[in-house]
Amino acid sequence: MDSVLPWESAPFAGLLADDASVSPELRGALAPFQAVIAYTMSEDLLRGLARSAPAAEIAAHSPLPPPGGPHAAEWLAQAVAKLGADPAVTPPIFTASAAEKARAQPWLDRLADRFVAIHPGSGAPRKNWPAARFAALAAQLAGGRAFLLIEGPADAEAAAPASRLQGALPARDLPPRVLGAVLAHAGLYIGNDSGLSHLTAAWGAPVLALFGPTDPALWAPVGPRVAVLRAKDEKMESLQLDEVERAAKAILATATSTENEITSPRPPSG
């Protein structure tokens, strides 16, 4: 990635302005780019982009996949076809740089080999498996040994029961790639339909993703070792502790940390 532009900054508000004026700051920010992929259905935003980057080719694409699929990863990748690129290229497993490995090592030193990692939160409470069950599962799987408890800024309530367990090692505010470098060594990660589940899958770790109201056929993490459990009635509380525990133990029994056994990730079919 060459640069990140702050969407929330004042110059970008001009993209949604009704008038035809474009600030020099906004035009300068977009001038280096030959093409723009815009995941939007907003005609106002597309007109603003056309005014602000008149030399760039603009490829508009809906951000949401159709209800019947394909998987969101495949759907979003289709946008690059409008620019002549191949959307079918399989993404590689992430690998850590030397600096990222160095930052991850102190965390790995505090965790057992093939450790368990959990993330009880997500972007919406309705997608969260009950926090008490996450704690009970961690207690069963870790057995008092150190386990990684990932807690985002809005996850305090979801993470609270697990944080009180012996062996809980809370991970907060780690840079995503450093966290990924830690999670790459996990024996198992269990999480909801969240960005952390996608991150872990992209680093090649074994993932058990718990789904309810969202459809895993569209939103399951993409990775070489991803298993999904979905509540039949689409309510997270209907996923029982014993069925999640059985699935988790089955994965732990077969999981390995040998990198050369990892294949490239592909979106789930269906």
N, C-alpha and C positions, 0 to 999 in steps of 0.2 A: 504494500500500500504506500503510495507516494505521499499522500497528505490526508488529513482529516479536517474538514471545514465545519465549524460550529453552526449547526442549523438554527439554534436558538438565538444567534447573534442578530443584532439590529439590521445589518445589511441584507440578510436573507428575507426579512419581512417584505422587502421590495418585490420578491417573487410573486407575492399574492396581491400586489397592488393593482387597482383597476386602471390606473393611468399608464401611459407608455414610457414613463421616465425610468431610467435605470441608473442607479448610483455608480460612480466610477469605482468605488470599492468592490461592489458586487461584480461588476463586469471584469475587474482585474482578477478577482478570485476564481472566476470560471474561465478566463481567457486561455489558460494553458491546456485545457481539455479539448480533444477532438471529438469526443462523443460523451453523451450523458444517458445513462439508463435510469429512467424515472419510474419507480414502483409507485404509481399513483393513478387514480382515476379522476383527479381534479383537473378540469380544463383550465382553470385559472392558473394553477401551478405550471402546466405545460406551456401556456402562453407566456408566463413570466420567464421560464427557462429559454424559450425561443428569443425573447427580447434580450436576455442577459448574456446568452452565449450564441450569437447569430452564426458563428462559424462552425458550431458543433452539430453533429448529427444526434438527434434526440430519439431514443427508443423508449416508448412508453409501454408499461406492462402492469397489469393488475397485480397488486400485492397478495391477493388471496386466491388460492387454487380453487377450481370448480369443486362442488360438493362430491362429485364422483371421482376425483383425482385428476391428474396424477399426484404423487407425493409432492409436498410443498417444495422440497429441494429440487426436484425435477422441473416443477412448474416455474420456479424463480430462475432457474438456469436457462430456460427457454428464451429469456430476454436477449441473451448474447447472440442468438441466431440472427436477430435483426441487424446485427453489426457484422455478420459474416463469420462469427466464431462458432465452434462446435460445442453445443450445450451438453453433449453426452460424455464428456471427459470425466472420468472418475476422480474425485478429489483424493489426494494422498493423505496418509496418516500424518498428523502433526509430529514434529520432532523438536526437541529442545536445543537451544543454542548453549554454548559453554557457560555463558553468564546465567541463563535460566536454570541450568542444571545446578550451578553453584548456589543459587538462591533457593532452589527446591531441596537441596541436600539436608539442611538443618531440620526440615519437617520430616523427611524420610528417616533421619536418624532417630526420631522420636516415635516412629511407627514400626510395627512388625512387618515382616515380609508378607506380601499379598494381604495387606490390611483391608479392612472394610471402611468405606466412605458412604456417608448419607447426606442428603440435602432435603430436609423436610419442607422447604418452602417452594414457592413458585410466584408467578406474576399475578395470581388470582386465588383467593382462599378456596374457591369451589374446586380448584384443581389439586388441592392438598389432601393427601391421605392423613387421617387423624394423627396429631402430633404424639399422643400417648402410644399409639401403635408403632410409630417410628422408633420411639424410645425402647419399647419392649423388644422390637426386632433387633435393634443395635445391641441390646443387652444379651440376647440369645446368641447372636453371631459373633460378637467380640469376646464374650465370656470374661470380661474384666480387663482384657488387653486394650491397648490404645487403639482408638478408631478416629477417623477424621470426620468432624462435624462441620459441614459448610453452612455458613450463615450469611445471607445477604442483608442489605440495609433494612429490608422490610420483613425479615424472617425471625425477629426476636421471639414472638409468641410461638411460632411453629417449632423453633429449635429449643425452647425452654426445657421441656421434659428430658430430652436427650442430653442437654448440657449438664444436667445434674448427675449423670451416670459416671461411675468410675471408668476411667480410661478415655473420656471424651476430650478430644483435642480440637478446640474450635478454630476454624480458619475463617478469618474475616479480612476484607479489604486487600486480599492478595491480587496482584495483577493477573489477568486471565491466563496469560501464557505460563506464568510461574505456577499458578494453581493447576493448570493442565499438565505441567511437567511433574507435579506431585501425583496427580490422579492417574497418570500413565502407569504407575507402579501398583495401583490398587488391585487387590484380588477380586473385589466386587464393589461397584457403586450402585446405590439404590436411591432413586429420586422420582419426583413427579414430572409432569410435562412442563419442563422449564429449560431455560437457557443453559443451566449447569449440566443438565442431562445431555444436551447436544454437545457441549464442550467436552465432556468426559468421553463420549462416544468417538469424537473426532480425534482424540489422543489414543484410541485403540484399546481402552480399558474395558473389561466386562461391565455391562450396564444392565440393570433391571429397572425399566421405566414403568411407572404406575399411572394408568390413565383412567379417566372417568368421563367427564362431559366432552372432552375433545377426542377426535378420531385419530387413533394411531396410524391408520392407513395414510393419513395426510401429514401427521405431525410427529411421528416416531423419530427418535434420534437416528442419525445415519452413522453407522460404524460397523466394523467387522464382527463385534461380539455384543449385539444388542438383543435383549429379550424384553417382551412387553406383556404386562398383565392389565386387562381392562375390566372394570366392573360391568357386569351384564346389564344393569339398569342405569349405567352411566353416572352413578353416585359413588364418590370415593369411599364413603363410609361402608359401602357394601363389600369392599375388598377386605376379606378377613385375614387376621394375623397369621393363622396357620397356613393358608394357601400362599401368602407372600413368603413366609419362612421356608416352605418347601421349595419354592422356585429359587430362592436365594441360595439355599444349601446345595441344590443341584448344580447351580452355576459355580459355586465355590469349589465343589468337588472336582470339576473338570477344568477350572481356570488355570492358565499358566501365565507366567510373566516373560516368556521367551518371545522376543520381538520378531524373530524370523518365522513364527507361526501365524503372524498377523497378516491378513490379506487386506486389500484395499476396500474401503467402505462403499456400500451402495445403498441407495434408498430402498426401504422395504417395498416389495411388490404389493399390488392390490390397493 
